């Protein structure tokens, strides 16, 4: 069992979100669902029998979705990074996770999905480019990234190589 399990706060749509995410990530599965009871209703104010939490797993990482209500919203201060082996994978995750999301919140490989959660869709090897000892290569690749919404691996590589 993982030592960390992200717990995501939703406003009544945790089960929909879990189904959406498990429908995208190939190595994923739905977990258990707990339901609100009359106990504590003065605090949670949810209908007894409605979904309280839903467990799900994405690429081996367990998550909990909690229907906590409208008090808290996701922000870009927290995001999940999806390392992709090639451009086809970048394109796949960008399209699937971005479906119904906020097109104005797409920049530099980041997107916000239809539930307001932020994702970074990045190619494997991108971090190595950013940590290269040649500052000119890093600057060119970074400048290219800042001009992109969805990351283009070939264009990043050309910029990095100075071509």
PyMOL commands that set and color helices and strands:
alter all, ss='L'
color gray80, all
select helices_A, chain A and resi 14-22+41-44+87-98+126-130+135-146+153-161
alter helices_A, ss='H'
color red, helices_A
select strands_A, chain A and resi 6-10+28-35+51-58+61-67+79-84+102-107+110-112+118-123
alter strands_A, ss='S'
color yellow, strands_A
deselect
rebuild
show_as cartoon
